[in-house]
Amino acid sequence: MLGQVLSSQAWGRVSDHYGRRFPLVVGLVVSGFMMLGFGLSTNLWLSVFFRFMHGLFSGNVHIAKTVIADVTDKTNMAKGFSFVAATFSIGFMVGPVIGSFFYDPANSSFFRSLGVSKDGVFSRKPALLMGIAVLLYSLVSAALCVVVLQESNVNAHPLPDKMKMCFPFMYYPSKRFEKPPPPEQEEIQDAPQNEQTNTGDAKADSAKKDEDASEQSSDHREEEEEEEHSEQVVIAEEHKESFGYKEAFQLKNTRYMLLQYMIVCAADMVMRECFPLMATATVAAGCLGYSKNKIAIVLLINSIPTLISNIFFSYFSKKYVNQMELFRVGAGGAAVLIFLLTLTPYVPTGYFSLFLVTLCSSAAAFFPPFCYSINNMCTAKAAPAEHVGSLMGINQSCGSIMRAIVPVLASVLFAWSISGNHIFPFNHAFVFVLSSLLYVFVFYRSYAIATRDDMTLEMSL
């Protein structure tokens, strides 16, 4: 996480200047070799170093979302971000399974049957095969990016010749993506003249009145939009070559979305980190006291609603013009269900208790993806046109800060909450109540902003 915190904005800036394709491929290749180095590590410090370097070159993961922002418009942006979120969910589900399969092959009956020696190199370096698998996967992904991916940044500058010599894959030609024009509305065919003789004048008068009212409304709205975006235009003009944290937090819209994302990340990480702890801790401490196998099954089931939510996000998104309404559905649903989860330890242990825990935790996992997807969409639309990658990188970095700090703090608070005879909500429920309150906070905070039909933002405060 520390590596992503430090590098995400830099990767975004590179993607704004040299295009999306270059940092994606470099990040994939180098991070793959860093995982190979992790597998070859012989001590703790080498392992920490290679994991840090892996995070440093994985800070480009947000560029995939930036590409989606480049190639979509209001008609398919929700579908694009839904697809990216779904692929991340699948990765989080499948990745640990694949990693555990390749880890320590010397003590695996399957790999022993393939001839892997119990005293060979894999016994001394149990993570080596896993590192090789990650490297091969990264190289294949990078090759696909080189050959298939079109450059979506229309303002990308050519890579200098010296850098091309260091990264020869950039000599492979890439087409520039050309966004198709939005579909035109079908023209209404004029009715036959003989059917319009009696009503033509009345319709013309009504149309003129509507046109006048529409012009007045349009003029008023244009004045509001011009005033709203004047600050963004000034800052963008002053910082054409760079867009960093200072500029991002100077703009009202981008500041709002970044802070909103950090709060959502904090609330989500509290739940993700402390739910397994509550499930593992003893009944005497006021928790659930589940075995590791039970916890693994519950967590596996929890991943299914998250995947479903991401897959069908675009379907739900179509039902709202103001996407913040769907954001409030996600935040409100998560807040209620996380609070209900804190009550499950009071249910007598048994199958019914396990059913309630699985139901509440799975339902709670269904709602946060709405918040993440909408926040990412709005952040991309709030960015100055030349700095979408930089802002998405800053967004990723802000989220990584929360994901690095919050689990440590939440674990300490949870340990304190079950260490004595504390009353509700200062017992096992304490951290979950905090998570629920954070979702309630962003629920009410979201009323300060709305999205228009074209996904542009409109601040009401």
C-alpha positions in Angstrom: 0.0 0.0 0.0 2.8 2.4 0.8 4.2 1.9 -2.7 0.8 2.8 -4.2 0.4 5.8 -2.0 3.8 7.2 -3.2 3.5 6.3 -6.9 -0.2 6.5 -8.0 -0.2 10.3 -8.7 3.1 10.0 -10.6 1.7 7.2 -12.8 -1.3 9.3 -13.5 0.8 12.2 -14.5 2.8 10.0 -16.9 -0.4 8.7 -18.5 -1.6 12.2 -19.0 1.6 13.2 -20.8 2.7 10.1 -22.7 -0.6 8.2 -22.9 -2.2 5.3 -21.0 -0.5 2.4 -22.9 3.1 3.2 -21.8 2.6 3.2 -18.0 0.3 0.2 -18.1 2.8 -2.0 -19.9 5.8 -0.8 -17.8 3.9 -1.3 -14.6 2.8 -4.8 -15.5 6.3 -5.9 -16.6 8.2 -4.5 -13.7 5.7 -5.5 -11.0 5.8 -9.0 -12.4 9.6 -9.1 -11.9 9.2 -7.7 -8.4 7.0 -10.6 -7.5 9.7 -13.0 -8.9 12.2 -11.2 -6.6 9.8 -11.7 -3.7 9.7 -15.4 -4.5 13.5 -15.5 -4.5 13.8 -13.6 -1.2 15.9 -15.2 1.5 15.0 -13.0 4.4 12.3 -10.6 5.7 14.0 -7.4 4.6 14.3 -8.5 1.0 10.7 -9.7 1.1 9.6 -6.2 2.4 11.7 -4.5 -0.2 10.3 -6.4 -3.2 6.7 -6.1 -1.9 7.3 -2.3 -1.6 8.7 -2.2 -5.1 5.7 -4.2 -6.4 3.4 -1.7 -4.8 5.4 1.1 -6.3 4.9 -0.3 -9.9 1.4 -1.4 -9.2 0.4 2.2 -8.5 -0.8 2.3 -12.2 -3.9 0.1 -11.5 -6.1 3.2 -11.6 -5.1 3.8 -15.3 -7.6 1.0 -16.3 -10.3 3.2 -14.8 -8.9 6.2 -16.6 -9.0 4.4 -19.9 -12.7 3.6 -19.2 -13.3 7.3 -18.6 -11.5 8.1 -21.9 -13.5 5.8 -24.1 -17.0 6.1 -22.6 -19.7 8.7 -22.6 -22.9 9.3 -20.6 -24.6 6.4 -22.5 -22.1 3.7 -21.5 -19.9 5.1 -18.7 -21.8 3.1 -16.0 -21.4 -0.1 -18.0 -17.7 0.5 -18.4 -17.0 1.1 -14.8 -19.2 -1.8 -13.9 -17.1 -4.0 -16.1 -13.8 -2.9 -14.5 -15.2 -3.3 -10.9 -16.4 -6.8 -11.8 -13.0 -7.8 -13.1 -11.5 -6.5 -9.8 -14.0 -8.6 -7.8 -13.2 -11.7 -9.8 -9.5 -11.1 -9.3 -10.0 -10.7 -5.5 -11.9 -14.0 -5.5 -9.6 -16.0 -7.8 -6.2 -14.5 -6.9 -5.9 -15.9 -3.4 -7.0 -19.4 -4.6 -4.4 -19.4 -7.3 -1.7 -18.0 -5.0 -2.4 -20.7 -2.4 -2.3 -23.3 -5.1 1.2 -22.3 -6.3 2.6 -21.6 -2.8 4.9 -24.2 -1.3 4.8 -26.8 -4.1 7.4 -28.9 -2.3 4.7 -29.9 0.2 1.9 -30.3 -2.2 0.9 -33.8 -3.3 -0.2 -32.5 -6.7 3.2 -30.9 -7.5 5.1 -33.8 -5.9 3.3 -36.1 -8.4 4.6 -33.8 -11.2 8.2 -34.4 -10.0 8.8 -31.4 -7.7 11.4 -32.5 -5.1 10.8 -32.1 -1.4 14.4 -31.0 -0.9 14.8 -28.9 -4.0 14.7 -25.1 -4.6 11.0 -24.9 -4.0 11.4 -26.2 -0.5 13.9 -23.4 0.3 11.8 -20.8 -1.5 8.2 -21.8 -1.1 6.9 -18.5 -2.8 9.1 -18.9 -5.9 6.6 -20.8 -8.1 3.9 -18.3 -7.1 6.3 -15.5 -8.2 6.9 -17.2 -11.5 3.2 -17.6 -12.2 2.6 -13.9 -11.5 5.5 -12.9 -13.8 4.2 -15.0 -16.6 0.7 -13.7 -16.2 2.0 -10.1 -16.1 4.1 -10.6 -19.3 1.1 -12.0 -21.2 -1.1 -9.1 -20.0 1.6 -6.6 -21.1 1.9 -8.3 -24.5 -1.9 -8.0 -25.0 -1.7 -4.3 -24.0 1.0 -3.7 -26.6 -0.7 -5.4 -29.4 -4.4 -4.9 -28.7 -4.9 -1.7 -26.6 -5.5 1.5 -28.5 -4.2 4.7 -27.1 -7.2 6.5 -25.5 -5.5 9.7 -24.5 -6.0 12.1 -27.4 -3.5 14.6 -25.9 -0.7 12.1 -25.5 2.8 13.2 -26.5 5.2 10.9 -28.4 7.7 9.1 -26.2 11.3 10.5 -26.5 13.6 8.3 -28.6 15.9 7.6 -25.6 13.0 6.3 -23.6 11.8 4.2 -26.5 15.3 2.6 -26.6 14.8 1.6 -22.9 11.3 0.3 -23.7 11.4 -1.1 -27.2 7.8 -2.3 -27.1 6.8 1.3 -27.7 8.1 1.0 -31.2 5.1 -1.2 -31.9 2.5 1.1 -33.6 -0.7 1.8 -31.7 -3.9 3.2 -33.2 -5.4 6.2 -31.5 -8.8 5.5 -30.1 -11.5 7.6 -31.7 -14.6 8.0 -29.6 -17.7 7.6 -31.9 -20.1 10.5 -31.9 -23.1 10.2 -29.6 -26.1 8.7 -31.3 -28.3 11.3 -32.8 -31.9 11.5 -31.9 -34.3 10.3 -34.5 -35.9 13.1 -36.4 -39.6 13.2 -36.1 -41.1 12.9 -39.5 -43.6 15.7 -40.3 -47.1 14.6 -40.6 -48.9 15.1 -43.9 -49.8 18.7 -44.6 -53.5 18.0 -44.8 -53.5 16.8 -41.2 -51.8 19.9 -39.8 -53.9 22.6 -41.4 -56.1 23.2 -38.4 -53.6 22.7 -35.7 -50.4 24.2 -37.3 -50.8 27.7 -36.0 -51.7 26.7 -32.4 -48.7 24.3 -32.3 -46.4 27.0 -33.7 -47.5 29.5 -31.0 -47.1 26.9 -28.3 -43.7 25.9 -29.6 -42.6 29.5 -29.7 -43.6 30.0 -26.0 -41.8 26.8 -25.0 -38.7 27.9 -27.0 -38.7 31.3 -25.2 -39.0 29.6 -21.8 -36.3 27.1 -22.7 -33.9 29.9 -23.9 -34.4 31.8 -20.6 -33.8 28.6 -18.6 -30.8 27.7 -20.7 -29.3 31.2 -20.3 -29.7 31.0 -16.6 -28.2 27.6 -16.4 -25.3 28.6 -18.6 -24.5 31.5 -16.2 -24.6 29.1 -13.2 -22.3 26.6 -15.0 -19.9 29.4 -16.1 -19.7 30.6 -12.5 -19.3 27.1 -11.1 -16.5 26.1 -13.5 -14.6 29.4 -13.4 -12.4 28.3 -10.6 -11.6 25.0 -12.3 -10.7 26.8 -15.5 -8.4 29.2 -13.8 -6.5 26.5 -11.9 -6.3 24.3 -15.0 -4.8 27.2 -17.0 -2.3 27.9 -14.3 -1.2 24.2 -14.0 -1.3 22.9 -17.6 1.9 20.9 -17.1 1.2 19.6 -13.6 -1.7 18.7 -11.5 -0.9 17.5 -8.0 -2.5 17.2 -4.6 -2.5 20.9 -4.1 -4.5 21.6 -7.3 -6.8 18.7 -6.6 -7.8 19.9 -3.2 -8.1 23.5 -4.4 -11.0 22.6 -6.8 -14.3 22.3 -5.0 -15.6 19.3 -7.0 -12.5 17.3 -6.9 -11.9 18.0 -3.2 -15.4 16.8 -2.4 -15.0 13.6 -4.4 -11.5 12.8 -2.9 -12.7 13.2 0.6 -15.8 11.2 -0.1 -13.7 8.4 -1.5 -11.4 8.4 1.6 -14.4 8.2 4.0 -16.0 5.3 2.0 -12.6 3.4 2.0 -12.2 3.9 5.7 -15.7 2.6 6.4 -15.3 -0.4 4.1 -11.8 -1.3 5.5 -13.1 -1.3 9.1 -15.7 -3.9 8.1 -13.3 -6.0 6.0 -10.6 -6.0 8.7 -12.7 -6.5 11.8 -15.4 -8.9 10.7 -13.0 -11.9 10.5 -11.7 -10.9 13.9 -15.1 -10.8 15.4 -15.9 -14.2 13.8 -12.7 -15.7 15.2 -12.8 -14.2 18.8 -14.3 -16.3 21.5 -17.9 -16.3 22.6 -16.7 -15.3 26.1 -15.4 -12.1 24.6 -18.8 -11.4 23.2 -18.0 -12.6 19.6 -18.9 -15.5 17.4 -16.1 -18.0 18.1 -16.2 -19.6 14.6 -13.7 -22.1 13.3 -11.4 -21.1 10.4 -13.3 -23.3 8.1 -16.6 -21.6 8.9 -15.0 -18.2 8.5 -13.6 -19.2 5.1 -17.0 -20.3 3.9 -18.7 -17.1 5.1 -16.1 -14.9 3.4 -16.4 -16.9 0.2 -20.1 -16.4 0.2 -19.7 -12.7 0.9 -17.7 -12.3 -2.3 -20.6 -13.4 -4.4 -23.0 -10.4 -3.7 -20.0 -8.1 -4.3 -19.5 -9.6 -7.7 -23.2 -9.5 -8.5 -23.4 -5.8 -7.4 -20.5 -4.9 -9.7 -21.9 -6.8 -12.7 -25.4 -5.2 -12.4 -24.3 -1.8 -11.4 -25.0 -0.4 -14.9 -28.5 -1.7 -14.7 -29.2 0.0 -11.4 -27.4 3.2 -12.6 -29.8 3.6 -15.5 -32.7 4.1 -13.1 -31.2 7.3 -11.7 -30.4 10.6 -13.5 -28.7 11.9 -10.3 -26.3 9.1 -9.5 -25.9 10.4 -6.0 -29.3 8.8 -5.3 -27.9 5.4 -6.0 -24.8 6.4 -4.0 -27.1 7.0 -1.0 -28.8 3.6 -1.6 -25.3 2.0 -1.3 -24.2 4.0 1.8 -27.6 3.7 3.6 -27.8 -0.1 2.9 -24.3 -0.7 4.1 -24.9 1.4 7.3 -28.0 -0.5 8.3 -26.7 -4.0 7.6 -23.3 -3.4 9.3 -25.2 -2.3 12.4 -27.5 -5.3 12.3 -24.3 -7.5 12.0 -23.2 -6.2 15.4 -26.3 -7.8 17.0 -25.7 -11.3 15.7 -23.4 -12.3 18.6 -26.4 -11.9 20.9 -28.2 -14.7 19.0 -27.6 -18.2 20.5 -25.0 -20.1 18.6 -26.1 -22.6 16.1 -27.2 -22.9 12.5 -29.6 -20.0 12.8 -26.9 -17.8 14.1 -24.6 -18.8 11.3 -27.4 -18.1 8.8 -28.0 -14.6 10.2 -24.3 -13.8 10.2 -23.9 -14.9 6.6 -27.0 -13.1 5.5 -26.1 -9.8 7.2 -22.4 -9.8 6.1 -23.3 -10.9 2.5 -26.0 -8.2 2.2 -23.6 -5.6 3.6 -21.1 -6.6 1.0 -23.6 -5.9 -1.8 -23.9 -2.1 -1.3 -20.4 -0.6 -1.0 -19.6 -1.3 -4.8 -22.3 1.3 -5.7 -20.4 3.9 -3.7 -17.1 3.0 -5.2 -18.3 2.9 -8.8 -20.2 6.2 -8.6 -17.3 7.9 -6.8 -14.9 6.8 -9.5 -17.2 8.0 -12.3 -17.8 11.4 -10.7 -14.1 11.8 -10.0 -13.3 11.2 -13.6 -15.9 13.7 -14.8 -14.7 16.3 -12.2 -11.1 16.2 -13.5 -9.8 18.9 -15.8 -9.7 17.5 -19.3 -5.8 17.3 -19.5 -5.4 15.8 -16.0 -7.8 12.9 -15.8 -5.0 10.4 -15.2 -3.4 12.6 -12.5 -6.6 13.0 -10.6 -7.5 9.3 -10.8 -4.0 8.6 -9.5 -4.5 11.0 -6.6 -7.8 9.3 -5.9 -6.1 5.9 -5.9 -3.4 7.3 -3.6 -5.9 8.7 -1.1 -7.7 5.4 -1.0 -4.4 3.5 -0.5 -3.7 5.8 2.5 -6.9 4.8 4.1 -6.3 1.1 3.3 -2.9 1.3 4.9 -3.8 3.2 8.1 -7.4 2.1 8.9 -6.8 -1.6 9.4 -4.1 -0.9 12.0 -6.3 1.5 13.9 -9.4 -0.6 13.6 -7.6 -3.8 14.9 -6.3 -1.9 17.9 -9.7 -0.5 18.7 -11.3 -3.9 18.3 -8.8 -5.6 20.6 -9.5 -2.9 23.2 -13.3 -3.3 22.8 -13.2 -7.1 23.6 -10.6 -6.8 26.4 -13.0 -5.8 29.1 -16.6 -5.7 30.2 -17.7 -2.8 28.0 -21.3 -1.9 27.5 -22.9 -1.6 24.0 -21.8 0.0 21.7 -18.3 0.0 23.3 -18.0 -3.8 23.3 -17.4 -5.9 20.2 -19.7 -3.7 18.3 -17.6 -0.5 18.7 -15.7 -0.6 15.4 -18.7 -1.7 13.4 -20.8 1.1 14.8 -18.0 3.5 13.7 -18.1 2.0 10.3 -21.9 2.3 10.1 -21.7 6.0 11.2 -19.1 6.7 8.5 -21.6 5.4 5.9 -24.3 7.5 7.5 -22.0 10.6 7.3 -21.3 10.1 3.6 -25.0 9.4 3.1 -26.0 12.9 4.3 -22.8 14.5 2.8 -23.9 13.3 -0.7 -26.8 15.8 -0.7 -24.2 18.5 -1.3 -23.7 17.3 -4.9 -25.7 16.0 -7.8 -25.0 14.6 -11.2 -26.7 15.9 -14.3 -27.7 13.8 -17.3 -24.3 14.1 -18.8 -22.6 13.0 -15.5 -21.2 16.4 -14.8 -21.3 17.5 -11.2 -23.4 20.2 -9.7 -22.6 21.4 -6.2 -25.6 22.6 -4.1 -23.5 24.1 -1.3 
